[in-house]
Amino acid sequence: MDRGNENVKNSVISVSLCLCVEVFSLSVATITHHNLDKTPKVSGVLQGIKGQYLIFDNGVMNIRKYGGYKVKVTV
């Protein structure tokens, strides 16, 4: 029996997040879409996740578009 792998399995921490969207914008035309190609730094308060979209207090980001990107998240 390999004790090294057993220690790794026992040290896994499970975290549950609820990022339910409570408020939706009324018009798609008024939503700001963040584009990492044009503006590589995006800041804001994450208000929720809907499908492939991160919804911030100042706009939305389609995370599927940036599948191969390396990003840094600061909390």
VOGU-3710 file (C-alpha; in Angstrom, 3 decimals, decimal comma):
1> mdrgnenvkn> 0,000/0,000/0,000  1,384/3,408/-0,990  0,904/5,780/1,964  1,958/8,842/-0,078  -1,191/8,815/-2,229  -3,384/8,213/0,820  -2,102/11,413/2,461  -2,899/13,432/-0,662  -6,450/12,093/-0,765  -7,030/12,957/2,889
11> svisvslclc> -5,827/16,550/2,474  -8,413/17,570/-0,162  -10,757/20,327/1,013  -14,196/20,684/-0,525  -15,657/24,184/-0,898  -19,216/24,964/-1,883  -19,976/28,354/-3,457  -23,361/29,831/-4,225  -23,004/32,417/-6,990  -26,660/32,562/-7,910
21> vevfslsvat> -27,664/35,585/-9,976  -30,405/37,534/-8,233  -30,645/40,558/-10,564  -30,595/40,543/-14,371  -30,112/43,562/-16,625  -33,256/44,532/-18,495  -31,533/45,262/-21,815  -28,712/43,393/-23,550  -27,672/46,657/-25,220  -26,768/48,203/-21,830
31> ithhnldktp> -24,494/45,346/-20,716  -20,732/45,955/-20,872  -18,782/42,965/-22,203  -15,228/42,649/-20,861  -12,645/41,763/-23,522  -9,229/40,569/-22,290  -7,703/41,084/-25,739  -8,439/44,831/-25,640  -8,226/45,393/-21,867  -6,050/42,739/-20,181
41> kvsgvlqgik> -7,018/43,824/-16,632  -10,617/43,521/-15,466  -11,791/44,401/-11,976  -15,161/44,306/-10,295  -17,313/42,431/-7,833  -18,361/38,983/-8,991  -22,135/38,868/-8,575  -22,831/35,476/-10,113  -22,285/32,883/-12,802  -24,848/32,068/-15,466
51> gqylifdngv> -23,769/29,298/-17,836  -20,425/30,344/-19,340  -20,717/33,979/-18,213  -19,138/35,601/-15,181  -21,415/38,449/-14,125  -19,653/41,381/-12,457  -21,103/44,580/-11,035  -19,717/46,451/-14,058  -20,231/43,968/-16,914  -20,049/40,352/-18,040
61> mnirkyggyk> -17,292/38,078/-19,332  -17,720/35,025/-21,544  -15,141/32,718/-19,972  -15,467/30,117/-22,724  -13,852/32,597/-25,125  -10,676/32,629/-22,998  -10,174/28,872/-22,638  -6,427/28,913/-23,390  -5,595/32,053/-21,412  -3,610/32,155/-18,179
71> vkvtv> -5,292/34,447/-15,659  -4,621/35,672/-12,148  -7,542/36,106/-9,774  -7,179/38,307/-6,703  -9,698/38,098/-3,883
//
